Amino acid sequence: GGAGPAAPEDNGTSSFGGSAAASNHGGSGSAGGGGGGTGSSNVSLTGDYMLELKDLQHKIMTLQDNTELQRVVEMIAATGCYEITSATFDFDLCALDVMTVRRLQDFFATS
């Protein structure tokens, strides 16, 4: 009996649901539960908030200006809630705290 050994590749990175990645991953956009308690906010993912996140995702995905894209990456990198692959900078908007989301929204409001 007992649980077998964990697969060596599974080092927790699978908690990135990719519901908002900085690469065109398509995805169903469902907010997956995901792993550990990295989120410091107790925001309930209400319908309104999810609409705000989807709007933010669209703005991020359609950014053309590299300077603006760099600013967005820096804001998200500051949270530690991201994953870097050889070609992409992946993050889950649902995992970001509200302050970061507001910062991103303010950035797009003024850019």
Secondary structure, DSSP 4 states (H G I P E B T S, - for coil): --PPPPPTT-SSGGG---SEESS-----------SSS---------HHHHHHHHHHHHHHHT---HHHHHHHHHHHHTTT-EEE-SS-EEE-GGGS-HHHHHHHHHHHHH-
